[in-house]
Amino acid sequence: MKLYSKIIGLFALGLTAFGVDANAQATSVTPSGTGDRQFKMDTVFSAHPIREDDKMYQISVWRRIDLREKYNQPLYGSGDTKNDGIVNQIYKAIVEDNALEVFADDKFTQPLSISDFQSNFWLAANGDSIFVKQLYYLDFMEDFVFDKHHSQIKFDVKYIELVMPSQTNANAGQKTIGYVRFKDFYYHFKDHPEAKWLIFQNTAKNLTYDQVFDQRLFRSVVRRYTNPDNAYVADLVNSSHPNPELQAFLNSLEFEYKLLDFENGLWEW
């Protein structure tokens, strides 16, 4: 036993002589438990940061949730006012709870004051007041990532964009109301179960918004993905097409299937 202890002691001493900590623990951040390598990861926007060195494949995708769709009704809210829906819950978190920062740009360099945000939220281009139920678009941007460390495809959401539809905005074009970091959104609503994804057929199983995004319990349409021109899917359709909106939707679905095919193809070999 004493000989074993001496051998272990000499081994540890040898490691120390080479600058290696014999007591270092291998973790997901330092897999080898040695060295001074620093792993970069997004801890500002991402609720589930992924180490940059573990991203074997990545493409950015901009999506839109149309809350009016039947599949998205649990997020839209109940009744005629939709005051218990996700859009009004975000509004309350910003204005009443002062729990979420809101910005005017997707680079998060232009903070919005509460008064400016309220004006963006409640007023159309012609100065008319609107209702929460008229704000039925919820956009977000995410990275579609293959994490080689965990051998998984992951959806790394970065931010949420509140959008006023053109019809609501006096047909003057859609208007961005504000941007919120997804990480802030995720952890705020994780602790606020009163804001719920409503299962109307079984109210005992309502979920919080963080669970909804983790489980992808929504239907969204791809509006843009990484491309040389930073163009939207709709912009890539030939202007002479007889039905450009339908073609843009079909192109969006085609891109979705390509992502699915990519994920399925990872394990075919």
Backbone bond lengths (Angstrom), bond angles and torsions (degrees), N, CA, C in turn:
res aa  C-N    CA-C-N  psi(-1)  N-CA   C-N-CA  omega(-1)  CA-C   N-CA-C  phi
1 M - - - 1.470 - - 1.531 110.04 -
2 K 1.375 115.61 -42.23 1.461 119.61 179.62 1.524 110.18 -64.92
3 L 1.359 116.02 -39.19 1.456 119.89 179.14 1.531 110.40 -62.97
4 Y 1.364 116.63 -40.68 1.466 121.27 178.81 1.520 110.42 -61.85
5 S 1.333 116.39 -42.79 1.464 120.76 179.85 1.521 111.03 -64.30
6 K 1.337 116.05 -37.92 1.470 119.47 179.88 1.534 110.19 -66.28
7 I 1.351 115.61 -40.87 1.472 119.52 -179.39 1.521 110.11 -62.97
8 I 1.348 116.22 -45.19 1.461 120.45 179.11 1.516 110.66 -61.63
9 G 1.348 116.05 -40.26 1.463 120.21 -179.83 1.518 111.76 -64.83
10 L 1.342 116.36 -43.01 1.463 120.46 178.91 1.523 111.00 -64.96
11 F 1.356 116.65 -38.10 1.471 120.92 179.15 1.528 110.49 -64.13
12 A 1.325 116.02 -43.24 1.462 120.26 178.72 1.520 110.92 -65.28
13 L 1.319 116.39 -39.15 1.464 120.53 178.80 1.520 110.39 -63.49
14 G 1.352 115.89 -39.83 1.459 119.87 178.78 1.512 111.91 -64.67
15 L 1.353 117.22 -40.69 1.457 120.41 177.55 1.510 111.30 -62.58
16 T 1.345 115.93 -41.31 1.468 120.34 -179.76 1.518 110.85 -63.43
17 A 1.326 115.56 -36.90 1.469 119.40 -179.65 1.522 111.41 -63.35
18 F 1.336 116.51 -28.36 1.470 120.63 178.75 1.519 111.53 -94.11
19 G 1.341 118.12 10.81 1.454 120.94 176.52 1.508 113.89 81.21
20 V 1.342 117.65 21.62 1.453 121.68 -179.01 1.521 109.23 -108.49
21 D 1.302 117.60 130.94 1.459 122.72 177.80 1.516 109.31 -80.84
22 A 1.333 117.28 112.29 1.456 121.35 -177.30 1.514 112.33 -66.71
23 N 1.346 117.12 -20.36 1.460 120.92 -178.14 1.529 112.88 -95.14
24 A 1.351 116.44 0.58 1.463 119.66 -178.03 1.516 110.20 -63.08
25 Q 1.330 115.08 139.15 1.454 121.09 -179.11 1.530 109.93 -103.23
26 A 1.323 115.10 134.22 1.464 119.78 175.38 1.522 109.25 -72.83
27 T 1.302 116.68 125.82 1.450 121.26 -179.99 1.517 109.21 -132.08
28 S 1.344 116.28 177.84 1.460 119.78 178.75 1.517 111.50 -68.55
29 V 1.343 116.48 -21.43 1.462 120.17 179.15 1.520 110.68 -86.47
30 T 1.328 117.63 -39.01 1.456 122.91 176.33 1.523 108.23 -123.96
31 P 1.330 118.03 81.57 1.461 121.50 -173.62 1.520 113.94 -56.19
32 S 1.325 117.17 -35.40 1.455 119.19 -178.68 1.513 112.15 -84.74
33 G 1.324 116.39 -18.35 1.456 120.34 -176.67 1.511 112.14 74.16
34 T 1.333 118.12 7.46 1.452 121.07 -177.15 1.508 110.37 -133.90
35 G 1.320 114.92 168.50 1.458 119.98 175.03 1.513 112.81 82.01
36 D 1.335 115.45 174.04 1.462 120.96 -177.39 1.524 110.62 -114.83
37 R 1.323 117.68 24.15 1.461 121.24 -177.99 1.530 109.86 -67.61
38 Q 1.303 116.88 132.02 1.455 122.27 179.32 1.525 109.02 -106.17
39 F 1.322 116.26 129.01 1.453 121.19 -178.53 1.519 110.04 -96.57
40 K 1.336 117.20 119.35 1.456 121.65 177.44 1.515 109.90 -78.73
41 M 1.315 116.26 140.85 1.457 121.02 173.44 1.518 108.70 -157.06
42 D 1.322 114.84 156.80 1.464 121.17 -177.93 1.517 109.68 -82.92
43 T 1.318 116.13 103.89 1.466 120.54 177.88 1.528 111.49 -104.54
44 V 1.334 117.32 6.02 1.464 121.62 -178.26 1.521 111.39 -95.05
45 F 1.341 117.47 -46.83 1.455 121.60 -174.77 1.529 113.08 -105.86
46 S 1.311 116.53 -32.18 1.460 120.84 -171.34 1.529 111.92 -84.68
47 A 1.333 115.68 133.37 1.474 120.61 175.74 1.522 110.71 -79.43
48 H 1.327 116.66 -24.26 1.465 121.72 179.06 1.528 108.14 -130.16
49 P 1.332 117.69 78.17 1.470 120.72 -174.63 1.526 112.56 -59.30
50 I 1.318 114.65 142.83 1.455 122.51 176.89 1.523 107.93 -118.15
51 R 1.302 117.53 134.15 1.459 120.23 179.22 1.523 109.63 -61.82
52 E 1.327 115.64 132.93 1.467 120.16 -177.51 1.529 111.49 -58.47
53 D 1.327 117.35 -36.56 1.465 120.35 -179.55 1.519 112.73 -68.90
54 D 1.318 117.35 -15.50 1.463 120.91 -179.13 1.527 112.53 -94.09
55 K 1.331 116.85 -2.81 1.465 120.19 -179.62 1.526 109.16 -85.27
56 M 1.335 114.94 99.24 1.461 119.66 -178.61 1.523 110.98 -81.57
57 Y 1.344 116.40 -29.05 1.463 121.42 177.08 1.526 107.65 -146.02
58 Q 1.330 116.50 140.00 1.470 120.11 -179.93 1.523 110.03 -153.16
59 I 1.322 114.70 137.95 1.455 120.69 172.27 1.521 107.42 -144.33
60 S 1.318 116.91 138.25 1.461 121.31 -179.45 1.521 109.92 -86.54
61 V 1.339 115.45 140.36 1.459 121.58 -177.40 1.526 108.81 -133.82
62 W 1.334 116.33 131.96 1.461 122.25 176.29 1.522 107.56 -105.75
63 R 1.334 117.34 126.00 1.459 122.05 -173.94 1.528 111.48 -124.04
64 R 1.328 114.62 159.53 1.464 120.92 176.44 1.525 109.76 -129.45
65 I 1.333 115.46 129.20 1.460 121.78 171.55 1.522 107.32 -99.81
66 D 1.319 116.19 118.96 1.467 121.32 174.26 1.525 106.69 -93.27
67 L 1.320 116.11 107.66 1.463 121.00 -173.10 1.524 112.97 -66.87
68 R 1.314 117.57 -15.79 1.464 120.37 -179.41 1.528 112.11 -75.70
69 E 1.320 116.71 -20.36 1.458 119.20 -179.92 1.529 110.44 -63.68
70 K 1.326 115.61 146.44 1.462 120.58 -175.55 1.523 112.09 -56.91
71 Y 1.333 116.38 -40.60 1.460 120.31 -178.43 1.528 111.57 -64.65
72 N 1.335 116.60 -27.29 1.466 121.00 -176.50 1.530 113.49 -97.54
73 Q 1.328 117.38 4.16 1.467 120.55 -179.61 1.521 113.18 -55.07
74 P 1.337 120.19 -37.67 1.475 119.70 178.18 1.524 113.88 -59.21
75 L 1.340 117.34 -24.81 1.464 120.65 176.61 1.524 112.02 -88.25
76 Y 1.332 116.18 -28.45 1.463 120.84 -175.96 1.526 110.99 -67.09
77 G 1.338 117.17 -36.97 1.455 121.04 -179.12 1.508 111.20 111.63
78 S 1.319 115.73 -179.13 1.463 121.17 -175.57 1.523 110.95 -114.89
79 G 1.337 114.51 164.64 1.458 120.09 177.23 1.510 112.92 71.39
80 D 1.310 115.31 -171.96 1.459 120.86 -177.19 1.525 112.19 -81.77
81 T 1.331 117.58 -27.03 1.465 120.81 -174.98 1.524 113.05 -85.31
82 K 1.343 117.98 -28.88 1.468 123.23 -176.30 1.538 111.36 61.05
83 N 1.323 116.95 28.35 1.462 120.22 -178.65 1.521 113.47 -69.28
84 D 1.331 117.10 -18.44 1.462 119.69 177.66 1.527 111.49 -97.62
85 G 1.330 117.26 12.97 1.462 121.66 179.61 1.514 112.66 -86.54
86 I 1.328 115.74 174.26 1.456 121.20 -172.06 1.533 112.98 -65.88
87 V 1.327 117.55 -34.92 1.465 119.33 -178.13 1.526 110.53 -65.21
88 N 1.327 117.32 -46.43 1.461 119.84 -179.94 1.526 111.29 -69.72
89 Q 1.323 117.19 -30.97 1.467 120.12 176.98 1.531 110.99 -65.91
90 I 1.325 116.52 -37.83 1.466 119.88 176.11 1.526 109.93 -66.71
91 Y 1.344 116.19 -41.89 1.459 120.46 177.72 1.533 111.06 -57.66
92 K 1.318 116.77 -46.37 1.467 121.18 -179.88 1.520 111.27 -64.07
93 A 1.329 116.68 -38.37 1.470 120.16 179.77 1.525 111.09 -64.15
94 I 1.348 116.48 -33.12 1.469 120.80 -179.96 1.520 111.38 -80.77
95 V 1.326 116.76 -49.95 1.465 121.41 -170.58 1.521 112.68 -86.32
96 E 1.325 117.28 -48.09 1.468 120.60 -174.61 1.524 112.59 -85.10
97 D 1.340 116.94 -43.84 1.462 120.26 -177.67 1.520 112.81 -89.44
98 N 1.339 117.12 -17.22 1.466 121.57 -176.63 1.528 110.50 52.10
99 A 1.350 114.84 40.62 1.460 120.70 -174.18 1.521 113.35 -101.98
100 L 1.334 117.13 -16.81 1.453 121.07 -178.18 1.518 110.25 -123.95
101 E 1.331 115.59 133.21 1.462 120.15 172.30 1.519 108.70 -80.21
102 V 1.311 115.99 143.06 1.466 120.04 179.25 1.522 108.69 -126.30
103 F 1.334 115.80 143.88 1.459 121.88 -174.36 1.523 110.35 -129.83
104 A 1.319 114.92 159.96 1.467 120.95 -178.58 1.521 112.27 -90.50
105 D 1.343 118.46 -14.04 1.458 121.42 -176.31 1.521 110.58 -133.88
106 D 1.347 115.76 158.36 1.457 120.15 -177.02 1.523 112.92 -80.22
107 K 1.332 117.33 -1.36 1.466 121.03 172.75 1.528 110.94 -92.96
108 F 1.317 116.06 -7.28 1.460 123.83 177.13 1.532 111.83 59.95
109 T 1.330 114.50 44.46 1.463 120.62 177.60 1.532 111.64 -108.97
110 Q 1.365 117.47 -10.96 1.465 121.29 -176.42 1.533 110.20 -122.45
111 P 1.326 117.15 89.82 1.472 119.07 179.07 1.528 111.04 -64.33
112 L 1.323 115.87 143.59 1.461 121.58 177.19 1.524 109.47 -100.01
113 S 1.322 116.14 136.40 1.459 119.39 172.42 1.523 108.89 -72.83
114 I 1.307 116.28 160.88 1.458 120.71 179.61 1.528 110.61 -60.38
115 S 1.334 116.36 -41.55 1.471 119.49 -178.51 1.529 111.27 -65.49
116 D 1.337 117.17 -41.12 1.467 120.23 178.08 1.524 110.68 -65.44
117 F 1.319 115.83 -40.51 1.454 119.48 178.39 1.531 110.85 -63.27
118 Q 1.319 116.76 -42.32 1.465 119.90 179.30 1.525 111.34 -63.32
119 S 1.325 116.38 -39.14 1.468 119.70 177.34 1.523 110.50 -63.42
120 N 1.345 116.42 -44.32 1.470 120.44 177.79 1.526 111.02 -60.66
121 F 1.326 115.23 -37.33 1.463 120.91 -172.98 1.524 112.50 -75.17
122 W 1.327 116.54 -40.87 1.467 119.88 -169.02 1.516 115.22 -102.49
123 L 1.361 118.21 -14.05 1.465 119.89 -172.70 1.517 112.16 -116.36
124 A 1.329 115.82 131.65 1.464 121.77 174.89 1.522 109.82 -81.69
125 A 1.325 116.24 175.46 1.464 121.39 -176.31 1.520 112.64 -61.14
126 N 1.327 117.04 -29.85 1.470 119.65 -179.39 1.527 112.76 -90.77
127 G 1.354 116.59 7.51 1.460 120.56 177.59 1.513 114.89 89.51
128 D 1.337 117.84 -3.20 1.463 121.03 178.77 1.521 110.98 -72.18
129 S 1.322 116.61 145.42 1.459 121.71 173.95 1.529 109.31 -77.88
130 I 1.323 115.40 149.15 1.463 120.21 -179.67 1.525 109.65 -123.24
131 F 1.337 115.67 174.84 1.456 122.20 178.70 1.530 109.50 -112.44
132 V 1.337 115.49 157.61 1.467 120.34 -178.96 1.523 111.11 -56.92
133 K 1.321 116.69 -39.73 1.467 119.34 -176.18 1.525 112.38 -64.18
134 Q 1.334 117.59 -16.05 1.462 121.27 178.34 1.529 112.49 -82.89
135 L 1.347 116.02 -5.91 1.466 121.15 176.65 1.528 107.56 -102.66
136 Y 1.313 116.24 82.67 1.458 121.04 -171.85 1.524 113.65 -107.81
137 Y 1.333 117.60 9.90 1.460 120.76 174.37 1.521 109.66 -106.83
138 L 1.316 115.79 134.77 1.458 121.85 173.36 1.522 106.97 -131.76
139 D 1.324 116.86 108.99 1.458 121.88 -177.68 1.523 109.85 -99.10
140 F 1.313 116.00 152.82 1.460 119.51 173.56 1.519 109.85 -153.62
141 M 1.319 114.65 157.93 1.462 121.47 178.86 1.523 108.16 -118.36
142 E 1.339 115.07 138.07 1.455 120.06 -179.81 1.516 110.02 -143.90
143 D 1.323 115.60 160.36 1.460 121.58 172.20 1.526 108.57 -102.84
144 F 1.326 115.38 128.76 1.462 122.19 173.11 1.524 105.44 -88.85
145 V 1.333 116.74 113.95 1.463 121.26 -167.62 1.529 110.91 -127.80
146 F 1.340 115.93 137.93 1.457 119.82 166.03 1.519 107.63 -98.67
147 D 1.320 115.17 113.84 1.466 122.62 -179.60 1.523 108.04 -90.74
148 K 1.316 116.34 105.26 1.462 119.76 -175.14 1.524 111.99 -71.40
149 H 1.324 117.39 -23.97 1.471 119.76 -179.74 1.529 110.83 -67.70
150 H 1.355 116.14 -37.14 1.456 120.63 179.69 1.529 112.46 -106.06
151 S 1.343 116.52 -0.65 1.475 121.90 -178.42 1.518 110.87 52.65
152 Q 1.327 115.32 50.03 1.467 120.96 -177.64 1.528 110.84 -137.51
153 I 1.340 114.40 148.41 1.451 120.54 166.61 1.526 107.09 -84.46
154 K 1.334 116.17 132.53 1.457 120.15 -179.09 1.528 109.75 -130.51
155 F 1.334 114.40 149.00 1.457 121.50 176.13 1.528 107.30 -107.41
156 D 1.316 115.79 105.79 1.462 121.46 -174.93 1.529 108.76 -99.65
157 V 1.340 116.57 91.28 1.466 121.78 -177.15 1.528 109.27 -71.62
158 K 1.339 116.36 137.04 1.460 121.59 -176.37 1.530 112.84 -106.85
159 Y 1.339 116.75 -46.09 1.468 118.01 -178.67 1.518 110.62 -153.22
160 I 1.322 113.85 162.14 1.460 122.45 175.46 1.522 108.04 -114.93
161 E 1.327 115.72 138.24 1.464 121.50 179.10 1.530 108.99 -118.42
162 L 1.322 115.92 122.87 1.460 120.56 173.75 1.521 108.45 -85.07
163 V 1.332 116.51 128.81 1.461 121.33 -173.00 1.521 110.11 -126.74
164 M 1.332 115.99 135.66 1.462 121.13 171.27 1.523 107.85 -95.19
165 P 1.343 117.68 118.58 1.473 120.30 179.87 1.528 111.39 -60.48
166 S 1.311 116.11 155.07 1.462 120.56 -179.60 1.523 111.63 -59.47
167 Q 1.340 117.36 -39.63 1.467 120.55 179.95 1.521 111.33 -61.05
168 T 1.332 115.62 -38.10 1.465 120.13 178.08 1.521 110.62 -73.10
169 N 1.319 116.49 -33.08 1.461 122.57 -177.23 1.528 111.48 -87.14
170 A 1.313 116.41 41.71 1.474 122.59 177.70 1.519 111.93 54.78
171 N 1.344 116.38 33.56 1.472 122.70 179.48 1.527 113.02 56.31
172 A 1.329 115.39 30.79 1.469 120.47 179.88 1.521 111.94 -100.42
173 G 1.324 116.97 17.67 1.463 120.82 -175.66 1.511 110.66 95.30
174 Q 1.312 116.47 152.90 1.463 118.80 179.94 1.526 110.53 -67.36
175 K 1.331 114.56 153.43 1.464 120.00 -177.25 1.518 109.71 -129.57
176 T 1.324 115.89 133.59 1.458 119.98 174.51 1.521 109.17 -78.09
177 I 1.321 115.86 125.30 1.470 120.90 179.12 1.519 110.28 -85.15
178 G 1.328 117.07 -39.86 1.461 120.54 179.75 1.518 111.45 172.62
179 Y 1.330 115.24 163.26 1.463 122.71 178.84 1.522 109.50 -115.88
180 V 1.335 115.44 141.23 1.463 121.98 178.69 1.523 108.66 -128.79
181 R 1.330 116.94 135.08 1.465 120.09 176.08 1.526 109.86 -63.49
182 F 1.331 115.60 134.37 1.459 118.87 -177.52 1.527 111.74 -64.16
183 K 1.317 116.63 -37.14 1.471 119.37 -179.90 1.519 110.52 -58.75
184 D 1.337 117.82 -43.22 1.467 121.31 178.76 1.524 110.44 -63.91
185 F 1.334 115.45 -45.63 1.468 121.00 178.13 1.525 110.70 -58.13
186 Y 1.322 116.68 -47.43 1.463 122.51 -174.45 1.522 112.03 -61.12
187 Y 1.326 116.36 -49.56 1.466 119.07 -174.63 1.531 112.48 -78.94
188 H 1.326 117.29 -24.74 1.462 118.29 174.79 1.520 110.44 -67.15
189 F 1.323 116.50 -50.85 1.467 118.93 -175.66 1.524 112.74 -77.50
190 K 1.311 117.36 -15.72 1.462 119.92 172.58 1.524 110.26 -63.75
191 D 1.324 116.06 -30.92 1.462 121.63 -179.62 1.520 113.00 -99.20
192 H 1.338 117.32 7.85 1.467 120.80 -179.25 1.538 109.59 -129.00
193 P 1.333 115.69 76.81 1.477 119.69 -176.46 1.519 114.08 -67.19
194 E 1.350 117.59 -9.74 1.466 118.91 177.21 1.527 110.97 -69.62
195 A 1.341 116.86 -21.89 1.469 121.54 173.61 1.521 107.28 -88.21
196 K 1.324 117.42 110.35 1.464 120.19 -167.09 1.517 113.87 -127.21
197 W 1.312 114.05 149.77 1.465 123.45 163.15 1.521 105.33 -81.13
198 L 1.310 116.82 113.53 1.462 121.51 -167.14 1.520 111.99 -90.32
199 I 1.333 116.11 117.94 1.459 121.12 173.27 1.522 106.83 -95.71
200 F 1.304 116.31 101.67 1.461 120.07 -172.99 1.531 112.38 -69.00
201 Q 1.338 117.37 -23.44 1.464 120.31 -179.79 1.525 112.41 -84.13
202 N 1.359 117.15 -15.73 1.463 120.50 -178.79 1.519 108.75 -156.63
203 T 1.312 117.21 88.85 1.468 121.51 -173.68 1.521 113.07 -70.64
204 A 1.336 117.60 -8.23 1.460 120.00 176.59 1.522 111.62 -76.20
205 K 1.322 116.86 -11.06 1.457 120.75 -175.61 1.526 112.84 -117.03
206 N 1.327 117.38 27.94 1.454 119.81 174.64 1.529 110.05 -62.56
207 L 1.330 117.05 147.02 1.460 121.82 -177.33 1.523 110.73 -119.62
208 T 1.328 116.02 155.61 1.462 120.81 174.17 1.527 109.09 -82.09
209 Y 1.328 116.03 161.99 1.462 120.27 -173.67 1.535 112.91 -64.77
210 D 1.319 117.64 -32.05 1.461 119.28 177.80 1.526 110.60 -63.67
211 Q 1.352 116.71 -37.84 1.460 120.37 177.38 1.525 111.51 -68.04
212 V 1.325 116.06 -36.03 1.464 120.94 179.44 1.525 110.69 -61.17
213 F 1.333 116.98 -44.96 1.464 119.60 -179.11 1.520 111.19 -73.43
214 D 1.321 117.56 -36.14 1.466 119.88 177.26 1.524 111.03 -62.05
215 Q 1.336 116.83 -37.91 1.463 121.56 -177.07 1.529 112.88 -95.73
216 R 1.317 117.02 0.08 1.470 123.27 178.61 1.527 111.41 55.97
217 L 1.323 116.15 49.09 1.461 121.55 -177.23 1.530 110.83 -90.49
218 F 1.295 115.98 57.16 1.455 122.71 177.53 1.515 107.94 -155.47
219 R 1.306 114.76 162.68 1.459 119.84 173.01 1.514 108.30 -112.84
220 S 1.307 116.89 128.32 1.462 121.02 -179.03 1.516 110.27 -130.30
221 V 1.317 115.25 161.27 1.465 122.77 178.60 1.519 108.34 -117.88
222 V 1.311 116.82 134.10 1.467 121.51 177.70 1.523 109.28 -72.34
223 R 1.319 116.56 123.62 1.460 121.43 178.51 1.530 111.70 -101.17
224 R 1.327 115.45 -28.34 1.471 119.91 -179.14 1.526 108.49 -158.43
225 Y 1.299 115.84 153.26 1.457 121.50 173.10 1.527 107.21 -144.98
226 T 1.300 117.14 166.05 1.458 120.99 -176.70 1.522 111.09 -56.55
227 N 1.329 115.60 121.82 1.473 120.71 178.21 1.526 108.21 -151.95
228 P 1.316 118.03 160.50 1.475 121.19 -174.04 1.525 114.39 -57.97
229 D 1.337 117.13 -30.45 1.459 120.60 -175.59 1.528 113.81 -97.33
230 N 1.351 116.55 -0.43 1.474 120.56 -173.75 1.523 111.02 52.91
231 A 1.323 115.72 34.75 1.458 121.16 -175.99 1.519 110.98 -89.33
232 Y 1.332 115.36 150.43 1.454 120.64 173.03 1.526 109.13 -75.95
233 V 1.325 115.63 158.56 1.464 120.40 178.72 1.522 110.13 -55.79
234 A 1.324 116.80 -41.04 1.468 120.59 -179.39 1.521 111.71 -64.21
235 D 1.340 116.93 -32.06 1.465 120.19 -179.07 1.526 112.39 -73.35
236 L 1.331 116.40 -18.89 1.460 120.59 -177.77 1.526 112.42 -84.76
237 V 1.333 116.31 -5.54 1.459 120.77 178.52 1.525 109.55 -83.58
238 N 1.288 116.85 137.70 1.468 121.76 178.67 1.527 109.69 -59.76
239 S 1.317 116.29 130.08 1.468 121.33 -176.70 1.525 112.90 -62.83
240 S 1.329 117.30 -20.77 1.466 120.52 -179.85 1.527 112.55 -86.12
241 H 1.314 116.91 -0.20 1.469 120.11 -179.27 1.529 109.49 -64.08
242 P 1.335 118.19 137.78 1.472 120.29 -176.81 1.526 113.90 -65.97
243 N 1.329 118.10 -26.29 1.468 121.17 179.35 1.528 108.49 -140.13
244 P 1.335 117.04 76.46 1.479 120.04 -173.84 1.522 113.50 -63.90
245 E 1.341 118.67 -32.55 1.464 120.50 -179.46 1.524 110.86 -65.94
246 L 1.313 116.52 -44.52 1.460 120.01 178.28 1.521 110.62 -64.08
247 Q 1.329 116.74 -41.91 1.457 119.70 -179.69 1.528 111.07 -64.93
248 A 1.327 117.57 -38.01 1.465 120.85 177.17 1.530 110.72 -62.34
249 F 1.321 116.37 -40.90 1.467 120.78 177.78 1.522 110.89 -63.51
250 L 1.342 116.60 -43.11 1.462 120.46 179.08 1.530 110.93 -65.28
251 N 1.323 116.50 -38.02 1.470 120.12 177.53 1.524 111.06 -65.82
252 S 1.333 115.75 -35.71 1.457 120.46 177.27 1.525 110.66 -64.08
253 L 1.339 116.09 -43.66 1.466 120.42 177.28 1.530 111.01 -63.50
254 E 1.312 116.31 -39.88 1.468 120.32 179.15 1.529 110.42 -60.16
255 F 1.327 116.13 -41.08 1.466 119.51 178.69 1.530 110.64 -65.63
256 E 1.338 117.15 -40.06 1.474 121.19 176.81 1.532 110.12 -57.32
257 Y 1.331 115.98 -45.10 1.463 119.93 -179.08 1.530 111.38 -65.61
258 K 1.318 116.50 -32.31 1.466 119.61 176.79 1.521 110.79 -65.22
259 L 1.338 116.65 -39.38 1.465 120.01 176.69 1.526 110.66 -63.93
260 L 1.339 116.27 -43.11 1.464 120.34 178.14 1.519 111.18 -63.58
261 D 1.322 115.99 -41.64 1.463 120.62 179.83 1.523 110.59 -65.07
262 F 1.329 116.00 -38.13 1.469 119.94 177.37 1.521 110.24 -61.35
263 E 1.332 116.44 -46.14 1.471 120.49 -179.33 1.523 111.19 -64.59
264 N 1.343 117.15 -43.47 1.461 120.21 179.56 1.520 111.77 -65.13
265 G 1.337 115.64 -37.09 1.463 119.82 -177.51 1.515 113.56 -70.12
266 L 1.333 117.45 -16.43 1.463 119.38 -179.33 1.521 112.39 -62.13
267 W 1.332 116.34 -29.53 1.466 119.61 -171.18 1.527 112.32 -111.15
268 E 1.317 118.15 6.80 1.460 119.70 -177.21 1.519 112.32 -68.21
269 W 1.312 115.94 -31.50 1.469 117.65 -178.41 1.522 110.43 -78.03
